[in-house]
Amino acid sequence: MPSLWVDADACPRAAREIIVRAAERTATPTWFVANHAVPLPPSKWVKGLAVSQGFDAADNEIVERIQRGDLLITSDLPLALEAIEREARVMTTRGEALDANNIRARVQMRDFMETLRASGEHTGGPSGYSDADRREFANALDRWLARQR
């Protein structure tokens, strides 16, 4: 059974709860990696991994540990790209699949928007985490877990 890896630094609480319930229900090894302790219930299947403070420390730990076929849950596009290059699956907390066909365009758009912001342009941020986002994520995670059985 592949493992679930969660970039926990920016994972919404609602998504974290969905992941924990799904991991328990399906007995899936799950790791929440962050540069701080993430509140998690006691579990045989769900573990937290707090890494040292530092730029991309959590991302680097995930990249070092993730394996082919594992699933990474993140909205961090450069991290997603590295995981995809290691033949892992990637999903955002909104249930969007990131893969070799769409990741490079997404990273380029991110870089372009970052350049606009650096030049003083106000580009806004992502929308809030809605009930529809939660449903889409839960359904996408359930579909991925069902395919692993």
N, C-alpha and C positions, 0 to 999 in steps of 0.2 A: 504494500500500500504506500503510495507516495505521501509525502508530508505536506502540510500547509505551512507557509512562512508568511508572517504578517509584518509589514513595515508599520510598527505600532506607534511611531512618533506622531503621525497625523491621522491615525485611524479613528473615525468617529465612534463614540461610545455605542451607538445603536448597531453599527457594523460589528464591533467587537463582541457584543452580546449574541448576534446572529452566528458568528464564527464559533464561539464557545459552545453554544447549543448544538450546532451541526457537528462539531468535532466529537462531542460527547455521544451524540446519537449514533454516529458512524464509526466510532473508535478510530479516529484519524489523528495521528501524531501532529500536533500543532504547536508552533513556536511564535510567540509575540516578541519581536526584537525591537528594542528602543534604547536610548541613552538615559533612561530613567526607569524606575520600577513601574510596571503597568499593573494596576489592580486586576487580579484574576482570581476566580474561585479555585479552591483546592481541586485538583483533577489529575487523573492518571494520564490523560491525553493532551492536556493543555498546559504549556510551560511558558514562563517568561524568561527572557534573556536580556539582562541589562548590561550594556556595553559601556566602555569608558566614554567620557565626554569627548567631543572632538568632531570636526567636520566630517560627515559621512561615515562615522564609526559604525553605526547600526547598518547602514547600507553595505559597507565592506564586509561585515560579519555575515550578512545574509548571502552575499555573493560567494563568499568562501565556503559556506555550508550547503547551499542549495544544490540539488541534484537533478539530473534529467528526469522529467516527468512530474516533479514537484510543482505545487501551485504557489505562486507569490501573489499576495494581495497588497497592492500599493497604488498610489497615484503619482509616485515619483518616476517620471519618464526616463531619466538616465539610468536609474536602478532597474526599471523594467527592461530596458534595452540590454543591460548586462545579464539579467536573468534569462532573457530569450536567447542570447548568444550561448548560454550554458544549457540550452534545450529544456528550460523550465517553461511552464505555462504561467501566464500573468493575467490578472483580473483587477480592475479598479474596485473601490468600495461602492461604486454605482452599478457594478455588474458588467462593465464593458470589458470585452476580451481585447488584450493587446498581444500582437503576434508579429512575426517577421514581415507580414504584409502591410501593417499600418504603423508600426512603432517609429520608423525613421521620419515619416511625415509628421507625426505628433511631436517628436523631439525638435524637428526643425521649426514647427509653429511655436513651440514653447520658447525656443531661443529667439525667434523673431519678436515675440511679445515681450520678452525680457529686455531686448534691445530698445523697444519702444518705451518701456517703463524707465529705463536708464536715461533716455533722452528727455524725460519729463512728461511723457504722455500718460494720461490716466486711462488705464485699460480695464479697470474693475477686476474683481476676483471671481472665483467660482461661486455659483449659487449655493444656498444652504442645502443641507442634507434633508431631503423631503421624504414623505411616506412612500412616494413612488420610487425614489432612489433605494430605499430600504427593501421594498418588494422586489425590484429588479435584481438587486444584489443577492438577496436570499434565494430567489429562483435560479439565478446563474450559478451560485455556489452549490445548491442542491443538484443541479444538472451535472456539474463537474464531479461531485462526489458519487452520484449514481453511476457515471461512466467508469469509475474506478473499481466498482464491485464486479 
